[in-house]
Amino acid sequence: MSYQFEAAPLYEDETLDHEVEFRSALHAALRDNRCLVYIGWHHPVPMLDFYSNVFSSIIVVEAWAANVWRAQAAHPHVRLVHADVRSFQLPLTEGKVAIVWQQGPEHLEKRQAIDLIEAWKTQAHTIILEAPNGWREQGEIDGNPFETHLSAWSLEDFLNLEFRARLFMNPEATGSIIGYWQPTG
């Protein structure tokens, strides 16, 4: 089964070997955890099915009620939490926790997102983030106000947060930044 990390295109000066190495590191970072917390949901997420046998629990945190119902129908094996990411408490009793926030940080004001990520770093074992590279205009989608973009992100932002990160480009867009963090030492 394929999922979003595997679909990212190469950018001009990147070789397939570099791409495979980075994706392998992402997989390894995830597999070293007992619980996966996936932030936000807006369509079926193949990653949740792909990793269903790896984690003892998978939790999806979603703020928009309509998406919670859709997520439950698409992924009956996961635990759904209807909550705003800013108020959600990580399940620290679940063992090592991995957080995946794909196309998410841009939905908060930048300072709010940075503060949230820094707080997670004191509790989580792995954090994987993905955000559009630069500003990408977006308002509500299907009436969901949480889809509005409120901040722009750069590769430098990820590096300043101590993430191992890559910029993935494609000819039609400004690309996306994907990064992961794990505690050192």
N, C-alpha and C positions, 0 to 999 in steps of 0.2 A: 504494500500500500504506500502511496506517495503522500507527502504533506508539504506545507508551504516552504519550509527550509530547503527542500530538494528542488523547488521550482525556480529559485532565484537565478537570473541569468548572470553570466560572466560579464565583467566590464573590460574595456579595451586592452589594458596591459596585464590582465590577470590570466594565469594559466589554469588549466583544469586541475593540475596537481595542487595548486594553492587553494582552489575551491574545495576540493575533496578534503584536504587537511583541515580547513576551517569547519566544514560541516561535520566531519568526524569528531572534532573537539566539542561542537555543540551537542551531538548525540551523547558523548561520554559525560559531559557535564550534567545532562539530564538523568542519565541512567544511574548516577551515584546518589539518588534520592529515593525516599519512600513515598512521598506525597507530592502530587503535581497540583498546583493552584494556577488555573488558567483564567486570566482577567479579561472580561469582555467576551461577548458572543454575538455574532450577527448572521451566521450561516453555518451549516455543518462544518465541523473542524476535523478533518481526517486524522490530525495528530492525536486527538483524544482516543480514537479507536486504535491507532498504531501503537500507542503506549499503554493500552488497557491491561496488558499482561505484565507490565514492568513495575507499575506503582501499586502499593497496597491501597491507595485511595487517590481519586482524581476529583477535584473540586472546581467548579466553574462559578466565578463571581460575575454577576451581570446586574446592572442598574435598571435596565429597561424591562418592565414586567412582560411585555409581549415576547421579548427574546428569551426570557426564562422559560416560558411555555414551549416555545419552538425548540430550544436547546434540550429540554427534557424529552421531547418526542424524538429528536435526532440522536441523542446519546443517553439512553435509559440507564446505562451503567455508571454514570457520573453523579456526584452529589451537586445539586444546584443551590446557590445561595443568591437570593435577591437582595443585593446591597450595593451601595456606592463604594467604589474601590477605596475612597478616602476614609471610610469608616470601618472597613472590613478588618477583622483581627485574624492574623495567620493562625492556622491550627498547629500550634507548637507541640501538642501531644502526639502528633502523627509521625514523629521522627524527622529525619532530614527532609526539608521542604524545598521544592523548586517552584519558582514563580515564572510564568511565561506571560508576557504582556506584549502581544503582537499588534502593531498598529494601534497603540494605546496612549503613550505619553503625550501625544499631540492633542489629546482631548481634554487635557487639564492646562491651566496656566503653568508656565514653565517652573516657577518657584514651587508651586504645589507639587508638581510631579517630581522634582528633584528632592524635596523634603520627604516625600513618600518613599522614593527609591532608597534614600539614605537610611530611613527607618527600617526598611526591609532588610538592608544589609546587616543589621544587628541581629536579625532573626532567621533569615533564610540561608540555605546552604548554596543555592544556585539561583541566579536571576537572569532571565533571557528577555531582552527588549528588542522591539522592532518599531521603527518610526519612519515616516517619509523624510527624505533628505531635503531640508529647507521648508519653506512655507508652501503648503498645498491647501488652497481654498476649499472648504467644505462646510456646509451647514447641516441642518437636520436631514435625516434620511428616513423616509416612511414615518414621519412624525416623531422620530427619536431624537430628543434634544442632546443626548449624550454623544451623538455622532459629530457634533460641531467641533471643528478644529480651533484650538485656542492658543497654540504655540507652535513654533518652528524648531526643528532639531537638526544638529549637524554631527558629523563624525567627531569633531572636537568635543562636543558636549558629552558624547559617550565616553571618550577617552578621559575627560576630566572627572567622570564618575568612576574611573578605574575599571572600565569594561574593556575586554578584548573585543574589538569591533571591526566590522568591514562595511564598506559602502558597495552596494550592488546596484549597478546602473543598467538601464535599458534605453533603447533609442527613442521611445515614445514618452519618457517621463524623466523626472529628476532623480529617480532611484529611491532606494530604501537603505536604511542603516540597520544592521543586525549586530547585536553584541551580547556577550554573556559575562557574568561576574561570579566569582567564587572567592571565599575568604582565602587569604594567603597564610601560610604557616601551619 
